[in-house]
Amino acid sequence: MNNNFSKAFIDLVTSRRSTRAFLPDPVPLDTLQTIFQTANYAPSNCNTQPWRSYVVSGETRNRLSRTLKATITEGKLAMDFPEKIKDYQGVYRERQIAVAKLLYGALGIQRGDREGRTAAFVHNLDFFDAPHAVFLFYARMVWSA
């Protein structure tokens, strides 16, 4: 394998980060369109590109955020992944604890501050104040025999 490619790939993957705060400046519509039109060139099995992306902005984004926060606060929305600490075991539990310490520590939230931790979690549903939110849906392929 080309050593320069290997280094570039490793640098790309290891420099990845999770952004949890965004500027309020909207991205121009033509820029969003270019991004998603370019994404259509991403490789997929049999070149099917079995995904759909939806961008919400403005009042639609705000209404969706309010609705999501209300339904999760009322206990009417369930996550599609384990959200209870007891659901994580072994190395997954260790990773969850390590990331939680880093995240809540950076936010100045103490371990025992349940209200602060809950508020930080619910802030996910504010899309971290980003002016746009993108939802990716992947088509489930059904094969017939």
N, CA, C and O atoms as a GROMACS GRO file, in nm:
protein
  580
    1MET      N    1   0.084  -0.118   0.000
    1MET     CA    2   0.000   0.000   0.000
    1MET      C    3   0.089   0.124   0.000
    1MET      O    4   0.196   0.125   0.061
    2ASN      N    5   0.044   0.225  -0.068
    2ASN     CA    6   0.116   0.351  -0.075
    2ASN      C    7   0.127   0.411   0.064
    2ASN      O    8   0.026   0.435   0.130
    3ASN      N    9   0.249   0.435   0.110
    3ASN     CA   10   0.273   0.485   0.245
    3ASN      C   11   0.212   0.624   0.266
    3ASN      O   12   0.164   0.654   0.375
    4ASN      N   13   0.215   0.710   0.163
    4ASN     CA   14   0.156   0.843   0.176
    4ASN      C   15   0.005   0.833   0.195
    4ASN      O   16  -0.053   0.907   0.274
    5PHE      N   17  -0.057   0.740   0.121
    5PHE     CA   18  -0.201   0.720   0.137
    5PHE      C   19  -0.231   0.671   0.277
    5PHE      O   20  -0.325   0.718   0.341
    6SER      N   21  -0.152   0.576   0.326
    6SER     CA   22  -0.175   0.521   0.460
    6SER      C   23  -0.168   0.631   0.564
    6SER      O   24  -0.253   0.638   0.653
    7LYS      N   25  -0.067   0.716   0.555
    7LYS     CA   26  -0.052   0.825   0.652
    7LYS      C   27  -0.168   0.923   0.641
    7LYS      O   28  -0.221   0.967   0.743
    8ALA      N   29  -0.207   0.957   0.520
    8ALA     CA   30  -0.318   1.051   0.501
    8ALA      C   31  -0.447   0.994   0.561
    8ALA      O   32  -0.523   1.066   0.626
    9PHE      N   33  -0.471   0.864   0.539
    9PHE     CA   34  -0.591   0.801   0.592
    9PHE      C   35  -0.587   0.797   0.745
    9PHE      O   36  -0.685   0.830   0.811
   10ILE      N   37  -0.474   0.758   0.799
   10ILE     CA   38  -0.460   0.752   0.945
   10ILE      C   39  -0.479   0.891   1.006
   10ILE      O   40  -0.547   0.906   1.107
   11ASP      N   41  -0.418   0.993   0.944
   11ASP     CA   42  -0.435   1.130   0.994
   11ASP      C   43  -0.581   1.173   0.990
   11ASP      O   44  -0.631   1.236   1.083
   12LEU      N   45  -0.649   1.138   0.882
   12LEU     CA   46  -0.790   1.174   0.868
   12LEU      C   47  -0.875   1.108   0.977
   12LEU      O   48  -0.954   1.175   1.044
   13VAL      N   49  -0.857   0.979   0.995
   13VAL     CA   50  -0.939   0.906   1.092
   13VAL      C   51  -0.908   0.949   1.235
   13VAL      O   52  -0.999   0.967   1.316
   14THR      N   53  -0.781   0.966   1.267
   14THR     CA   54  -0.745   0.999   1.405
   14THR      C   55  -0.767   1.145   1.441
   14THR      O   56  -0.763   1.180   1.559
   15SER      N   57  -0.790   1.230   1.343
   15SER     CA   58  -0.817   1.370   1.374
   15SER      C   59  -0.968   1.398   1.382
   15SER      O   60  -1.008   1.512   1.405
   16ARG      N   61  -1.049   1.296   1.362
   16ARG     CA   62  -1.194   1.311   1.371
   16ARG      C   63  -1.233   1.359   1.510
   16ARG      O   64  -1.172   1.320   1.610
   17ARG      N   65  -1.334   1.444   1.515
   17ARG     CA   66  -1.383   1.489   1.644
   17ARG      C   67  -1.533   1.505   1.638
   17ARG      O   68  -1.594   1.509   1.531
   18SER      N   69  -1.591   1.512   1.753
   18SER     CA   70  -1.735   1.528   1.765
   18SER      C   71  -1.762   1.672   1.807
   18SER      O   72  -1.725   1.713   1.916
   19THR      N   73  -1.827   1.747   1.720
   19THR     CA   74  -1.854   1.887   1.747
   19THR      C   75  -1.986   1.900   1.820
   19THR      O   76  -2.087   1.844   1.778
   20ARG      N   77  -1.986   1.973   1.930
   20ARG     CA   78  -2.107   1.989   2.012
   20ARG      C   79  -2.144   2.135   2.032
   20ARG      O   80  -2.219   2.168   2.123
   21ALA      N   81  -2.092   2.221   1.946
   21ALA     CA   82  -2.129   2.363   1.950
   21ALA      C   83  -2.107   2.418   1.810
   21ALA      O   84  -2.002   2.396   1.749
   22PHE      N   85  -2.205   2.489   1.760
   22PHE     CA   86  -2.198   2.540   1.624
   22PHE      C   87  -2.227   2.689   1.622
   22PHE      O   88  -2.295   2.741   1.710
   23LEU      N   89  -2.175   2.754   1.521
   23LEU     CA   90  -2.210   2.893   1.498
   23LEU      C   91  -2.354   2.899   1.448
   23LEU      O   92  -2.400   2.804   1.385
   24PRO      N   93  -2.424   3.008   1.473
   24PRO     CA   94  -2.563   3.017   1.429
   24PRO      C   95  -2.579   3.052   1.281
   24PRO      O   96  -2.691   3.058   1.231
   25ASP      N   97  -2.468   3.074   1.210
   25ASP     CA   98  -2.473   3.118   1.072
   25ASP      C   99  -2.524   3.007   0.980
   25ASP      O  100  -2.462   2.900   0.973
   26PRO      N  101  -2.634   3.030   0.910
   26PRO     CA  102  -2.684   2.927   0.817
   26PRO      C  103  -2.586   2.903   0.703
   26PRO      O  104  -2.515   2.994   0.660
   27VAL      N  105  -2.584   2.781   0.655
   27VAL     CA  106  -2.503   2.745   0.539
   27VAL      C  107  -2.589   2.778   0.416
   27VAL      O  108  -2.706   2.742   0.412
   28PRO      N  109  -2.532   2.847   0.317
   28PRO     CA  110  -2.611   2.882   0.198
   28PRO      C  111  -2.670   2.757   0.130
   28PRO      O  112  -2.606   2.652   0.126
   29LEU      N  113  -2.790   2.771   0.078
   29LEU     CA  114  -2.861   2.660   0.015
   29LEU      C  115  -2.778   2.596  -0.097
   29LEU      O  116  -2.775   2.474  -0.108
   30ASP      N  117  -2.711   2.677  -0.179
   30ASP     CA  118  -2.632   2.619  -0.289
   30ASP      C  119  -2.516   2.536  -0.237
   30ASP      O  120  -2.476   2.438  -0.300
   31THR      N  121  -2.461   2.573  -0.121
   31THR     CA  122  -2.353   2.494  -0.060
   31THR      C  123  -2.408   2.360  -0.011
   31THR      O  124  -2.347   2.256  -0.033
   32LEU      N  125  -2.524   2.363   0.055
   32LEU     CA  126  -2.587   2.238   0.101
   32LEU      C  127  -2.617   2.147  -0.018
   32LEU      O  128  -2.592   2.027  -0.012
   33GLN      N  129  -2.671   2.204  -0.125
   33GLN     CA  130  -2.703   2.124  -0.244
   33GLN      C  131  -2.578   2.062  -0.303
   33GLN      O  132  -2.579   1.946  -0.344
   34THR      N  133  -2.469   2.138  -0.309
   34THR     CA  134  -2.343   2.085  -0.363
   34THR      C  135  -2.291   1.970  -0.277
   34THR      O  136  -2.244   1.869  -0.330
   35ILE      N  137  -2.299   1.986  -0.146
   35ILE     CA  138  -2.253   1.880  -0.055
   35ILE      C  139  -2.329   1.751  -0.080
   35ILE      O  140  -2.268   1.645  -0.094
   36PHE      N  141  -2.462   1.760  -0.086
   36PHE     CA  142  -2.540   1.637  -0.100
   36PHE      C  143  -2.539   1.582  -0.242
   36PHE      O  144  -2.553   1.461  -0.260
   37GLN      N  145  -2.524   1.666  -0.340
   37GLN     CA  146  -2.508   1.616  -0.477
   37GLN      C  147  -2.375   1.542  -0.489
   37GLN      O  148  -2.367   1.439  -0.555
   38THR      N  149  -2.271   1.595  -0.426
   38THR     CA  150  -2.140   1.529  -0.428
   38THR      C  151  -2.146   1.396  -0.354
   38THR      O  152  -2.083   1.299  -0.395
   39ALA      N  153  -2.222   1.392  -0.245
   39ALA     CA  154  -2.235   1.268  -0.168
   39ALA      C  155  -2.295   1.155  -0.250
   39ALA      O  156  -2.275   1.038  -0.218
   40ASN      N  157  -2.368   1.188  -0.355
   40ASN     CA  158  -2.424   1.083  -0.441
   40ASN      C  159  -2.316   1.001  -0.511
   40ASN      O  160  -2.344   0.894  -0.563
   41TYR      N  161  -2.194   1.051  -0.511
   41TYR     CA  162  -2.083   0.978  -0.572
   41TYR      C  163  -2.015   0.883  -0.475
   41TYR      O  164  -1.922   0.811  -0.513
   42ALA      N  165  -2.059   0.883  -0.350
   42ALA     CA  166  -2.000   0.792  -0.252
   42ALA      C  167  -2.026   0.648  -0.295
   42ALA      O  168  -2.133   0.617  -0.348
   43PRO      N  169  -1.930   0.560  -0.273
   43PRO     CA  170  -1.948   0.422  -0.316
   43PRO      C  171  -2.056   0.351  -0.234
   43PRO      O  172  -2.076   0.378  -0.116
   44SER      N  173  -2.126   0.261  -0.301
   44SER     CA  174  -2.224   0.176  -0.234
   44SER      C  175  -2.234   0.046  -0.311
   44SER      O  176  -2.192   0.037  -0.426
   45ASN      N  177  -2.291  -0.053  -0.248
   45ASN     CA  178  -2.306  -0.184  -0.310
   45ASN      C  179  -2.386  -0.171  -0.439
   45ASN      O  180  -2.497  -0.117  -0.439
   46CYS      N  181  -2.332  -0.218  -0.548
   46CYS     CA  182  -2.396  -0.214  -0.680
   46CYS      C  183  -2.433  -0.072  -0.721
   46CYS      O  184  -2.522  -0.053  -0.804
   47ASN      N  185  -2.366   0.025  -0.664
   47ASN     CA  186  -2.390   0.166  -0.696
   47ASN      C  187  -2.536   0.207  -0.676
   47ASN      O  188  -2.591   0.285  -0.753
   48THR      N  189  -2.599   0.152  -0.570
   48THR     CA  190  -2.740   0.179  -0.545
   48THR      C  191  -2.765   0.307  -0.464
   48THR      O  192  -2.875   0.362  -0.467
   49GLN      N  193  -2.664   0.354  -0.392
   49GLN     CA  194  -2.679   0.471  -0.305
   49GLN      C  195  -2.814   0.463  -0.231
   49GLN      O  196  -2.902   0.546  -0.253
   50PRO      N  197  -2.830   0.362  -0.143
   50PRO     CA  198  -2.961   0.338  -0.080
   50PRO      C  199  -2.990   0.427   0.040
   50PRO      O  200  -3.048   0.380   0.139
   51TRP      N  201  -2.952   0.552   0.034
   51TRP     CA  202  -2.976   0.642   0.145
   51TRP      C  203  -3.053   0.765   0.096
   51TRP      O  204  -3.051   0.800  -0.022
   52ARG      N  205  -3.116   0.826   0.189
   52ARG     CA  206  -3.185   0.952   0.164
   52ARG      C  207  -3.140   1.048   0.273
   52ARG      O  208  -3.126   1.009   0.389
   53SER      N  209  -3.119   1.170   0.236
   53SER     CA  210  -3.083   1.271   0.337
   53SER      C  211  -3.186   1.382   0.333
   53SER      O  212  -3.234   1.423   0.227
   54TYR      N  213  -3.218   1.430   0.451
   54TYR     CA  214  -3.315   1.538   0.465
   54TYR      C  215  -3.252   1.645   0.554
   54TYR      O  216  -3.201   1.615   0.662
   55VAL      N  217  -3.258   1.768   0.509
   55VAL     CA  218  -3.202   1.880   0.584
   55VAL      C  219  -3.320   1.962   0.635
   55VAL      O  220  -3.411   1.997   0.559
   56VAL      N  221  -3.317   1.993   0.764
   56VAL     CA  222  -3.418   2.083   0.820
   56VAL      C  223  -3.349   2.209   0.868
   56VAL      O  224  -3.240   2.204   0.926
   57SER      N  225  -3.414   2.321   0.843
   57SER     CA  226  -3.360   2.452   0.880
   57SER      C  227  -3.474   2.540   0.927
   57SER      O  228  -3.592   2.506   0.912
   58GLY      N  229  -3.438   2.653   0.984
   58GLY     CA  230  -3.537   2.754   1.020
   58GLY      C  231  -3.643   2.703   1.114
   58GLY      O  232  -3.614   2.627   1.207
   59GLU      N  233  -3.766   2.744   1.090
   59GLU     CA  234  -3.876   2.708   1.179
   59GLU      C  235  -3.903   2.558   1.180
   59GLU      O  236  -3.944   2.504   1.283
   60THR      N  237  -3.881   2.490   1.068
   60THR     CA  238  -3.900   2.344   1.066
   60THR      C  239  -3.803   2.278   1.162
   60THR      O  240  -3.841   2.189   1.239
   61ARG      N  241  -3.678   2.320   1.159
   61ARG     CA  242  -3.576   2.268   1.251
   61ARG      C  243  -3.614   2.298   1.395
   61ARG      O  244  -3.603   2.211   1.482
   62ASN      N  245  -3.658   2.420   1.422
   62ASN     CA  246  -3.694   2.461   1.558
   62ASN      C  247  -3.814   2.383   1.610
   62ASN      O  248  -3.816   2.339   1.725
   63ARG      N  249  -3.916   2.365   1.525
   63ARG     CA  250  -4.035   2.290   1.564
   63ARG      C  251  -3.999   2.144   1.593
   63ARG      O  252  -4.048   2.086   1.690
   64LEU      N  253  -3.916   2.085   1.509
   64LEU     CA  254  -3.873   1.948   1.531
   64LEU      C  255  -3.796   1.936   1.661
   64LEU      O  256  -3.818   1.841   1.737
   65SER      N  257  -3.707   2.029   1.689
   65SER     CA  258  -3.631   2.028   1.814
   65SER      C  259  -3.725   2.035   1.934
   65SER      O  260  -3.711   1.958   2.029
   66ARG      N  261  -3.820   2.128   1.930
   66ARG     CA  262  -3.915   2.142   2.042
   66ARG      C  263  -3.996   2.014   2.062
   66ARG      O  264  -4.018   1.970   2.176
   67THR      N  265  -4.039   1.954   1.953
   67THR     CA  266  -4.120   1.832   1.961
   67THR      C  267  -4.038   1.716   2.018
   67THR      O  268  -4.086   1.643   2.105
   68LEU      N  269  -3.916   1.700   1.971
   68LEU     CA  270  -3.830   1.592   2.021
   68LEU      C  271  -3.801   1.610   2.170
   68LEU      O  272  -3.808   1.514   2.247
   69LYS      N  273  -3.769   1.733   2.210
   69LYS     CA  274  -3.739   1.759   2.352
   69LYS      C  275  -3.862   1.733   2.439
   69LYS      O  276  -3.850   1.677   2.548
   70ALA      N  277  -3.978   1.773   2.391
   70ALA     CA  278  -4.100   1.751   2.470
   70ALA      C  279  -4.130   1.602   2.483
   70ALA      O  280  -4.163   1.555   2.592
   71THR      N  281  -4.118   1.527   2.374
   71THR     CA  282  -4.152   1.385   2.380
   71THR      C  283  -4.052   1.306   2.464
   71THR      O  284  -4.092   1.211   2.532
   72ILE      N  285  -3.925   1.342   2.460
   72ILE     CA  286  -3.829   1.268   2.542
   72ILE      C  287  -3.843   1.305   2.689
   72ILE      O  288  -3.827   1.221   2.777
   73THR      N  289  -3.872   1.432   2.716
   73THR     CA  290  -3.892   1.476   2.854
   73THR      C  291  -4.015   1.409   2.915
   73THR      O  292  -4.017   1.377   3.034
   74GLU      N  293  -4.118   1.386   2.833
   74GLU     CA  294  -4.240   1.320   2.879
   74GLU      C  295  -4.227   1.168   2.880
   74GLU      O  296  -4.320   1.098   2.919
   75GLY      N  297  -4.111   1.116   2.838
   75GLY     CA  298  -4.090   0.972   2.836
   75GLY      C  299  -4.158   0.901   2.721
   75GLY      O  300  -4.178   0.780   2.726
   76LYS      N  301  -4.196   0.974   2.617
   76LYS     CA  302  -4.267   0.916   2.504
   76LYS      C  303  -4.175   0.882   2.387
   76LYS      O  304  -4.221   0.829   2.286
   77LEU      N  305  -4.047   0.912   2.400
   77LEU     CA  306  -3.952   0.886   2.292
   77LEU      C  307  -3.845   0.793   2.346
   77LEU      O  308  -3.786   0.820   2.450
   78ALA      N  309  -3.820   0.684   2.276
   78ALA     CA  310  -3.717   0.589   2.316
   78ALA      C  311  -3.602   0.598   2.217
   78ALA      O  312  -3.622   0.612   2.096
   79MET      N  313  -3.481   0.589   2.269
   79MET     CA  314  -3.362   0.591   2.184
   79MET      C  315  -3.350   0.456   2.116
   79MET      O  316  -3.400   0.355   2.166
   80ASP      N  317  -3.283   0.453   2.001
   80ASP     CA  318  -3.267   0.327   1.928
   80ASP      C  319  -3.134   0.260   1.962
   80ASP      O  320  -3.088   0.173   1.887
   81PHE      N  321  -3.075   0.299   2.073
   81PHE     CA  322  -2.952   0.237   2.120
   81PHE      C  323  -2.959   0.236   2.272
   81PHE      O  324  -3.037   0.311   2.331
   82PRO      N  325  -2.878   0.153   2.337
   82PRO     CA  326  -2.884   0.148   2.484
   82PRO      C  327  -2.853   0.285   2.544
   82PRO      O  328  -2.748   0.343   2.517
   83GLU      N  329  -2.944   0.335   2.626
   83GLU     CA  330  -2.919   0.463   2.690
   83GLU      C  331  -2.895   0.447   2.839
   83GLU      O  332  -2.847   0.540   2.904
   84LYS      N  333  -2.928   0.334   2.894
   84LYS     CA  334  -2.910   0.309   3.036
   84LYS      C  335  -2.769   0.258   3.059
   84LYS      O  336  -2.720   0.172   2.986
   85ILE      N  337  -2.705   0.311   3.160
   85ILE     CA  338  -2.567   0.272   3.190
   85ILE      C  339  -2.557   0.122   3.209
   85ILE      O  340  -2.459   0.060   3.165
   86LYS      N  341  -2.656   0.062   3.273
   86LYS     CA  342  -2.650  -0.083   3.298
   86LYS      C  343  -2.653  -0.166   3.170
   86LYS      O  344  -2.615  -0.283   3.172
   87ASP      N  345  -2.696  -0.106   3.058
   87ASP     CA  346  -2.702  -0.179   2.932
   87ASP      C  347  -2.564  -0.196   2.868
   87ASP      O  348  -2.546  -0.281   2.781
   88TYR      N  349  -2.467  -0.117   2.911
   88TYR     CA  350  -2.331  -0.129   2.859
   88TYR      C  351  -2.252  -0.222   2.950
   88TYR      O  352  -2.259  -0.213   3.073
   89GLN      N  353  -2.175  -0.312   2.888
   89GLN     CA  354  -2.096  -0.405   2.966
   89GLN      C  355  -1.956  -0.416   2.907
   89GLN      O  356  -1.934  -0.385   2.790
   90GLY      N  357  -1.862  -0.460   2.990
   90GLY     CA  358  -1.726  -0.484   2.946
   90GLY      C  359  -1.658  -0.360   2.891
   90GLY      O  360  -1.667  -0.252   2.950
   91VAL      N  361  -1.591  -0.375   2.779
   91VAL     CA  362  -1.516  -0.265   2.719
   91VAL      C  363  -1.609  -0.150   2.679
   91VAL      O  364  -1.568  -0.034   2.680
   92TYR      N  365  -1.733  -0.181   2.643
   92TYR     CA  366  -1.828  -0.076   2.604
   92TYR      C  367  -1.862   0.012   2.724
   92TYR      O  368  -1.877   0.133   2.711
   93ARG      N  369  -1.874  -0.050   2.839
   93ARG     CA  370  -1.899   0.026   2.963
   93ARG      C  371  -1.777   0.113   2.996
   93ARG      O  372  -1.793   0.229   3.033
   94GLU      N  373  -1.658   0.057   2.982
   94GLU     CA  374  -1.536   0.133   3.009
   94GLU      C  375  -1.525   0.254   2.917
   94GLU      O  376  -1.491   0.364   2.961
   95ARG      N  377  -1.554   0.234   2.791
   95ARG     CA  378  -1.549   0.344   2.694
   95ARG      C  379  -1.655   0.450   2.726
   95ARG      O  380  -1.629   0.570   2.719
   96GLN      N  381  -1.775   0.404   2.762
   96GLN     CA  382  -1.884   0.496   2.794
   96GLN      C  383  -1.846   0.583   2.914
   96GLN      O  384  -1.871   0.704   2.913
   97ILE      N  385  -1.787   0.524   3.015
   97ILE     CA  386  -1.745   0.599   3.134
   97ILE      C  387  -1.636   0.700   3.097
   97ILE      O  388  -1.641   0.815   3.139
   98ALA      N  389  -1.539   0.656   3.020
   98ALA     CA  390  -1.428   0.746   2.983
   98ALA      C  391  -1.478   0.865   2.903
   98ALA      O  392  -1.436   0.978   2.927
   99VAL      N  393  -1.566   0.841   2.808
   99VAL     CA  394  -1.619   0.951   2.725
   99VAL      C  395  -1.707   1.043   2.809
   99VAL      O  396  -1.702   1.165   2.794
  100ALA      N  397  -1.788   0.985   2.897
  100ALA     CA  398  -1.875   1.066   2.983
  100ALA      C  399  -1.791   1.157   3.073
  100ALA      O  400  -1.825   1.274   3.092
  101LYS      N  401  -1.682   1.105   3.128
  101LYS     CA  402  -1.594   1.188   3.212
  101LYS      C  403  -1.537   1.305   3.132
  101LYS      O  404  -1.535   1.418   3.180
  102LEU      N  405  -1.493   1.278   3.011
  102LEU     CA  406  -1.438   1.385   2.927
  102LEU      C  407  -1.544   1.488   2.890
  102LEU      O  408  -1.522   1.608   2.901
  103LEU      N  409  -1.659   1.439   2.846
  103LEU     CA  410  -1.766   1.529   2.803
  103LEU      C  411  -1.817   1.615   2.918
  103LEU      O  412  -1.816   1.738   2.909
  104TYR      N  413  -1.862   1.551   3.024
  104TYR     CA  414  -1.920   1.628   3.134
  104TYR      C  415  -1.814   1.712   3.205
  104TYR      O  416  -1.844   1.820   3.255
  105GLY      N  417  -1.692   1.664   3.208
  105GLY     CA  418  -1.583   1.744   3.265
  105GLY      C  419  -1.561   1.871   3.184
  105GLY      O  420  -1.543   1.978   3.242
  106ALA      N  421  -1.562   1.859   3.051
  106ALA     CA  422  -1.544   1.976   2.964
  106ALA      C  423  -1.659   2.075   2.979
  106ALA      O  424  -1.641   2.195   2.962
  107LEU      N  425  -1.777   2.023   3.012
  107LEU     CA  426  -1.894   2.109   3.030
  107LEU      C  427  -1.906   2.163   3.172
  107LEU      O  428  -1.994   2.244   3.202
  108GLY      N  429  -1.815   2.118   3.260
  108GLY     CA  430  -1.818   2.163   3.399
  108GLY      C  431  -1.932   2.102   3.479
  108GLY      O  432  -1.978   2.160   3.578
  109ILE      N  433  -1.978   1.985   3.438
  109ILE     CA  434  -2.088   1.917   3.506
  109ILE      C  435  -2.030   1.807   3.595
  109ILE      O  436  -1.961   1.717   3.547
  110GLN      N  437  -2.060   1.816   3.723
  110GLN     CA  438  -2.011   1.717   3.819
  110GLN      C  439  -2.086   1.585   3.804
  110GLN      O  440  -2.200   1.581   3.757
  111ARG      N  441  -2.021   1.477   3.844
  111ARG     CA  442  -2.078   1.342   3.832
  111ARG      C  443  -2.216   1.334   3.897
  111ARG      O  444  -2.307   1.273   3.840
  112GLY      N  445  -2.234   1.392   4.012
  112GLY     CA  446  -2.361   1.382   4.084
  112GLY      C  447  -2.468   1.480   4.037
  112GLY      O  448  -2.580   1.478   4.089
  113ASP      N  449  -2.437   1.565   3.942
  113ASP     CA  450  -2.531   1.666   3.895
  113ASP      C  451  -2.624   1.606   3.790
  113ASP      O  452  -2.605   1.624   3.670
  114ARG      N  453  -2.723   1.533   3.838
  114ARG     CA  454  -2.816   1.463   3.748
  114ARG      C  455  -2.892   1.560   3.658
  114ARG      O  456  -2.914   1.533   3.540
  115GLU      N  457  -2.933   1.672   3.715
  115GLU     CA  458  -3.007   1.772   3.637
  115GLU      C  459  -2.919   1.830   3.526
  115GLU      O  460  -2.966   1.848   3.413
  116GLY      N  461  -2.794   1.858   3.556
  116GLY     CA  462  -2.702   1.911   3.456
  116GLY      C  463  -2.673   1.810   3.347
  116GLY      O  464  -2.664   1.845   3.229
  117ARG      N  465  -2.659   1.683   3.386
  117ARG     CA  466  -2.633   1.578   3.288
  117ARG      C  467  -2.754   1.558   3.197
  117ARG      O  468  -2.738   1.538   3.076
  118THR      N  469  -2.873   1.564   3.254
  118THR     CA  470  -2.995   1.550   3.175
  118THR      C  471  -3.008   1.667   3.077
  118THR      O  472  -3.041   1.648   2.960
  119ALA      N  473  -2.981   1.789   3.126
  119ALA     CA  474  -2.989   1.907   3.038
  119ALA      C  475  -2.889   1.895   2.924
  119ALA      O  476  -2.920   1.932   2.810
  120ALA      N  477  -2.770   1.844   2.952
  120ALA     CA  478  -2.669   1.827   2.847
  120ALA      C  479  -2.716   1.724   2.745
  120ALA      O  480  -2.696   1.742   2.624
  121PHE      N  481  -2.779   1.617   2.792
  121PHE     CA  482  -2.831   1.515   2.701
  121PHE      C  483  -2.942   1.573   2.613
  121PHE      O  484  -2.943   1.551   2.492
  122VAL      N  485  -3.035   1.645   2.674
  122VAL     CA  486  -3.147   1.702   2.599
  122VAL      C  487  -3.097   1.804   2.496
  122VAL      O  488  -3.162   1.825   2.393
  123HIS      N  489  -2.982   1.866   2.524
  123HIS     CA  490  -2.925   1.963   2.429
  123HIS      C  491  -2.891   1.897   2.295
  123HIS      O  492  -2.883   1.965   2.192
  124ASN      N  493  -2.872   1.765   2.296
  124ASN     CA  494  -2.853   1.693   2.169
  124ASN      C  495  -2.970   1.722   2.075
  124ASN      O  496  -2.952   1.733   1.954
  125LEU      N  497  -3.088   1.733   2.132
  125LEU     CA  498  -3.209   1.752   2.052
  125LEU      C  499  -3.230   1.897   2.010
  125LEU      O  500  -3.326   1.929   1.941
  126ASP      N  501  -3.138   1.984   2.052
  126ASP     CA  502  -3.131   2.121   2.000
  126ASP      C  503  -3.033   2.124   1.882
  126ASP      O  504  -3.004   2.230   1.826
  127PHE      N  505  -2.983   2.006   1.846
  127PHE     CA  506  -2.886   1.992   1.737
  127PHE      C  507  -2.762   2.078   1.764
  127PHE      O  508  -2.699   2.128   1.671
  128PHE      N  509  -2.730   2.094   1.893
  128PHE     CA  510  -2.612   2.171   1.936
  128PHE      C  511  -2.611   2.311   1.876
  128PHE      O  512  -2.505   2.366   1.845
  129ASP      N  513  -2.730   2.367   1.862
  129ASP     CA  514  -2.750   2.504   1.813
  129ASP      C  515  -2.709   2.524   1.667
  129ASP      O  516  -2.697   2.637   1.622
  130ALA      N  517  -2.686   2.415   1.595
  130ALA     CA  518  -2.656   2.427   1.451
  130ALA      C  519  -2.780   2.479   1.380
  130ALA      O  520  -2.892   2.443   1.416
  131PRO      N  521  -2.763   2.564   1.280
  131PRO     CA  522  -2.879   2.619   1.209
  131PRO      C  523  -2.949   2.517   1.118
  131PRO      O  524  -3.062   2.540   1.074
  132HIS      N  525  -2.883   2.406   1.092
  132HIS     CA  526  -2.941   2.301   1.008
  132HIS      C  527  -2.918   2.167   1.079
  132HIS      O  528  -2.823   2.152   1.154
  133ALA      N  529  -3.006   2.073   1.054
  133ALA     CA  530  -2.987   1.936   1.100
  133ALA      C  531  -3.008   1.845   0.980
  133ALA      O  532  -3.100   1.865   0.901
  134VAL      N  533  -2.923   1.745   0.968
  134VAL     CA  534  -2.933   1.652   0.856
  134VAL      C  535  -2.970   1.515   0.912
  134VAL      O  536  -2.910   1.467   1.008
  135PHE      N  537  -3.068   1.453   0.850
  135PHE     CA  538  -3.110   1.319   0.887
  135PHE      C  539  -3.081   1.227   0.770
  135PHE      O  540  -3.122   1.254   0.657
  136LEU      N  541  -3.010   1.119   0.797
  136LEU     CA  542  -2.978   1.021   0.694
  136LEU      C  543  -3.060   0.896   0.719
  136LEU      O  544  -3.062   0.842   0.830
  137PHE      N  545  -3.128   0.850   0.617
  137PHE     CA  546  -3.206   0.728   0.625
  137PHE      C  547  -3.150   0.629   0.526
  137PHE      O  548  -3.122   0.663   0.411
  138TYR      N  549  -3.134   0.509   0.571
  138TYR     CA  550  -3.075   0.404   0.489
  138TYR      C  551  -3.183   0.302   0.457
  138TYR      O  552  -3.246   0.248   0.548
  139ALA      N  553  -3.203   0.275   0.331
  139ALA     CA  554  -3.306   0.179   0.290
  139ALA      C  555  -3.265   0.038   0.328
  139ALA      O  556  -3.152  -0.004   0.303
  140ARG      N  557  -3.355  -0.033   0.386
  140ARG     CA  558  -3.331  -0.173   0.418
  140ARG      C  559  -3.359  -0.255   0.293
  140ARG      O  560  -3.471  -0.255   0.240
  141MET      N  561  -3.258  -0.323   0.248
  141MET     CA  562  -3.272  -0.402   0.127
  141MET      C  563  -3.336  -0.537   0.162
  141MET      O  564  -3.293  -0.603   0.257
  142VAL      N  565  -3.435  -0.575   0.087
  142VAL     CA  566  -3.500  -0.703   0.108
  142VAL      C  567  -3.470  -0.791  -0.014
  142VAL      O  568  -3.499  -0.754  -0.128
  143TRP      N  569  -3.413  -0.904   0.013
  143TRP     CA  570  -3.375  -0.996  -0.094
  143TRP      C  571  -3.475  -1.108  -0.101
  143TRP      O  572  -3.515  -1.161   0.002
  144SER      N  573  -3.515  -1.144  -0.218
  144SER     CA  574  -3.606  -1.258  -0.232
  144SER      C  575  -3.526  -1.379  -0.280
  144SER      O  576  -3.430  -1.367  -0.355
  145ALA      N  577  -3.568  -1.493  -0.234
  145ALA     CA  578  -3.497  -1.617  -0.269
  145ALA      C  579  -3.555  -1.682  -0.392
  145ALA      O  580  -3.508  -1.787  -0.435
   0.00000   0.00000   0.00000
